């Protein structure tokens, strides 16, 4: 039986104490500047929670996307399109520090080298978990894969909703931003059209 004086679960979290204390202090001041009382029960631990959340949401600054790809590269005689679609994207708009979220579709055409499929999703996360704009995020993913794998071409499409448009400003709840970038073979209209058709299809249904 669990001891009522102790939590009945083990919570393991690791954060950089130096930045966390500074972030925590700053958010405490922000809460106060907004006219709230940072000492009241519901807010007493909020600066600490936000500090941890912000470190988690921006952990991409401490990731090496090229290293992620290089950890699972294999020589393989395959030269057709490889697509990983519907990769969940969660990022923070650098203009208002509000989230934007959606899906990324990534493809490449190998030239003697393939990569573990999960690594493509990890590269998306490594760049998304930073203060971002969707346009730059799209190109960073594309350039990382192109420069590291040296394939025949890379394609990246991101569709996302931005809370800075939904909660404030123009307040358009149904707007979706789509960005795309292509290199190599994907600059060919036929290849690009095939990619767009495949990411739109529900092949598993």
VOLOKOL-521902 format. One record per residue: residue in three letters; x, y, z of N, C-alpha, C in turn. Coordinates in pm, whole numbers, plus 50000, padded with zeros to 5 digits. Example, Ala and Ser with C-alpha at 12.3 -4.5 7.8 and 13.67 -1.06 7.14 Angstrom:
ALA513194943150780512304955050780513204967050780/SER512854977550708513674989450714512905000350787/
end
This chain:
UNK500854988050000500005000050000500885012550000/UNK500515022249919501315034349909501195042650035/UNK502295048750073502315057750188501615070750148/UNK500575074550223499795086450188500605099250196/UNK501745098750266502575110650280503535112450162/UNK503585102450073504515103049961503765100749830/UNK504235106549721503585104149592503705089549553/UNK502675084249486502675070149449503195067949307/UNK504005077549258504655075849129506015082649134/UNK506885078249045508225083949037508275093448917/UNK508555105848944508605116048839510065119848816/UNK510565116648698511965119448667512015129948556/UNK512575141548589512735152248491514135158048503/UNK514735161248391516065166948391516045180248317/UNK516535190748383516575203948323517885210648361/UNK518275220248281519485228048309519145238348417/UNK519685236348536519305244648650519605259448631/UNK520725262548565521085276548546520035284448471/UNK519755280848345518715287848270517345286748334/UNK517055275348398515725273548456515445284048563/UNK516425286748649516215296548755515995310548696/UNK516735313748591516575326848528515225328048459/UNK514825317648385513525317648318512405318548421/UNK512535310648527511545310548635511375324448695/UNK512475331248723512425344648781511765354548686/UNK512085353448558511505362548459509995360648445/UNK509555348048447508115345748435507365350048560/UNK508025349148672507415354248796507175369348784/UNK508165376348728508015390748707506935393848603/UNK506835385548501505805387648398504415386148459/UNK504225375848540502925373648605502565385748690/UNK503525390848762503285402648846502965414848760/UNK503705416748648503485428248560502115427648493/UNK501575415648477500245414148418499125417648516/UNK499485419948642498505423848743498035412348830/UNK498705400848819498345389248900499265388249021/UNK498855379949114499645377449234500385364149219/UNK501705364249195502435351849175502535343249299/UNK502075348449413502125340849539500875332649563/UNK499795335649490498555328349521498675313749480/UNK497845305349541497995290849530498105285849387/UNK497215290649301497195285549164498395289649080/UNK499095300149123500225305449045501585303349111/UNK501605298649234502845297749310503915289549238/UNK503525278749173504495270249105504495272148953/UNK503695281648906503595283948762504925288248700/UNK505695297548758506975301148696507905289248676/UNK507925280148774508765268248761508245259148650/UNK506915257348645506335248848541506605254548402/UNK506445267648388506665273948257508135272948218/UNK509035274748314510465273548285510795259648231/UNK510215249348292510445235648245509815233548107/UNK508605239048090507915237447962508705244247849/UNK509225256147875509955263447771511265256347735/UNK511915250447835513125242847804512795230647719/UNK511675224247748511255212747669510905216847527/UNK510145227747514509655232147383510765237647294/UNK511905241047354513025246447275514255237447284/UNK514045224647312515175215547327515925213247196/UNK515335217447085515995215746955517315223046945/UNK517495233647026518775240847025519935231947070/UNK519615221447142520655212547194520725199447116/UNK520045198847001520065186946917520915189446793/UNK521505179046741522325179846621521625172346508/UNK520865179246423520095172346319520955164146224/UNK522105169646184522995162046095523485149346164/UNK523805150646292524255138946368523165128346380/UNK521925132946390520795123546397520745115146270/UNK520875121646154520855114246028522065105046015/UNK523235110046050524455102146033524485089846122/UNK523665089746228523645078246319522945066146259/UNK522255067946147521525056646088521515057445936/UNK522685059545877522815059745731523345046245683/UNK522775041345573523125028145522523295028645370/UNK524255021245321524435019945176523385010245123/UNK522635014845025521575006444968521335010544823/UNK521195000444737520965003044595519475005244571/UNK518985016544617517565020144601517515034444554/UNK516785036844446516795050344386515395055444354/UNK514395050344428513025055344411512665064444529/UNK511535070944517511105080544618510825073944753/UNK511335080144859511035075844996510295087445063/UNK509095084545114508275095045174507925091445318/UNK508085100945407507545099745543506565111445557/UNK505285108245563504285118945566503535119245699/UNK502815130045718502005131945840502845131545967/UNK504045137545961504875138846081504325150446163/UNK503955147846288503415158546372504465169246396/UNK504045181746382504935193046405504345201746516/UNK505155204546617504795213946723505955223646739/UNK505685236346717506745246146725506225258946789/UNK507135268646805506785281446867507125292646770/UNK506125300746739506325312346653507265322146723/UNK508325326146655509305334946719508805349346731/UNK507735352846660507235366546665506385369346789/UNK505575359346829504695361446945504885350747052/UNK505775341047025506005329847116504715322647151/UNK503905320747047502705312447057502915300246968/UNK502275289047001502515276846924501945277446783/UNK502605270146694501965266046568502195251146554/UNK501235244446492501265229846490500605224646364/UNK501025212946321500445207046201501175194546161/UNK501425193246029502025180945977503115184445876/UNK504155176345877505215177545777505235165045691/UNK505465166945561505615155945467507005157345404/UNK507815147045419509205147745376509515135945284/UNK510185138945173510585128445080512005130845031/UNK512665120044994513965121144928514125109644831/UNK514975111344732515295100844635516745097144656/UNK517005085344711518375081644748519325080844629/UNK520595082744659521655080744560522735072244626/UNK522365059644655523305050344716523275050044867/UNK522535059344929522485059945075521045062245120/UNK520585054045215519285056045276519485059045425/UNK518405063245491518495066445634517315060245706/UNK517495056645832516385051345912515205061045911/UNK514015056045887512855064645868512565073245990/UNK512775067646109512485075446230513395087646242/UNK514565086946179515505098046189514975110446116/UNK514185108346012513605119745941512645127146033/UNK511825119546106510905125946202511685132946313/UNK512805127246354513625133546459514255146646410/UNK514625146946284515165159346227514105170246227/UNK512875166446192511765176146197511635181746337/UNK511655173046437511555177546577512725186446618/UNK513925182846574515105190246614515035204846571/UNK514445207246454514305221046407513015227546457/UNK511955219446474510675225046519510745229446664/UNK511545222546746511635225846889512585237646913/UNK512315248346840513065260746853512095272146828/UNK512505284246854511705295646813511835296646662/UNK510695296346592510725294046449509745302946373/UNK509955303146242508905306846145508765294846053/UNK507585292446003507335280345925508185279945798/UNK508405291545738509175291945614510605287045637/UNK511245291945743512625287845772512675273145812/UNK511715268845893511655254945935511655245545814/UNK510855248945714510755240745593512105239345525/UNK512825250445511514115250145443515205243645527/UNK515155245145659516165238845744516085223645735/UNK514865218245736514685203745722515225199045587/UNK514835206145482515265202645346516795203145334/UNK517415214045378518865215545363519645205245443/UNK519135201745561519815191745643519855178345572/UNK518725174045518518655161145449519485161345321/UNK519375172345245520135173445120521635173245145/UNK522095181045241523535182245265524125169845330/UNK523335162845410523865151245483523795138545399/UNK522665136045334522505123645257523005124845113/UNK523065137145062523435139444922522575131044827/UNK521245131544842520355123644756520155130544621/UNK519335124244537519025130144406518075142044420/UNK517395142744532516495153944556515745152244687/UNK515235163344740514475163444865513245172044846/UNK512145168144911510915176044910510385177145052/UNK509945188945089509355191245222508125200045206/UNK507005195445261505785203445267505315203645411/UNK504995215445463504465216645599503125223945593/UNK502135218345661500825224645677500635227145826/UNK500315239545864500235242446007499205253346037/UNK498685252446159497815262846213498625270846315/UNK498435283946314499215292946399498305299846499/UNK498585297646627497745303746730497885318946731/UNK498985324346676499105338846669498095344646570/UNK497575336346480496505340746389495125336946443/UNK495075326546525493785321346571493315328046700/UNK494245330946791493875336246923493935351446931/UNK494725357446842494925371946847494915377146702/UNK495215389846686495335395346552494065393546471/UNK494175387046355493005385346267492005375146320/UNK492415366446412491515356646476490765348146373/UNK491515341946284490945333046182491205318546222/UNK490185311946275490355298746333490565287546231/UNK490175289646108490245278746010491355280545908/UNK492205290245927493285292545831494415282645853/UNK494995277945742496125268645744497215274245655/UNK498425274745706499575279345627500295267245569/UNK500585267745440501305256945372502585262445313/UNK503705255845343504995259745287505625247545221/UNK506445249845121507075238645050508465242645004/UNK509305232744986510655234844934511105222144863/UNK511835223744753512235212244670513655214144619/UNK514365203044608515685203244545515785191844445/UNK516755192944355517095182144264515945177144181/UNK515735164044184514705157644102513305162844130/UNK513085168044251511755172944286511455186544222/UNK512445192444158512185204544082511585201343945/UNK511635188443911510965183543790509465182743816/UNK508665188543730507225189343752506575175643772/UNK507035165743695506435152343707506725146043841/UNK507945146943886508335141144015507625148244129/UNK507575161344120506895169044225505415165744229/UNK504785164144113503355160744106503095147144168/UNK504005137544145503855124244205503935125144357/UNK504885132844406505025134844550503765140944609/UNK503235151344548502035158044599500835148444596/UNK500765140144493499655130444486499775120144597/UNK500975115444624501165105044724500905110244867/UNK501295122544896501065127545031499585130945053/UNK498825132244943497395135044953496565122344959/UNK497145111044922496405098544913496335091445048/UNK495255084145069495095075745189495315061245148/UNK496555057445130496875044345075496585032945173/UNK496535035745301496315025145400494825022345423/UNK493955030745371492505028845391491965017945299/
end
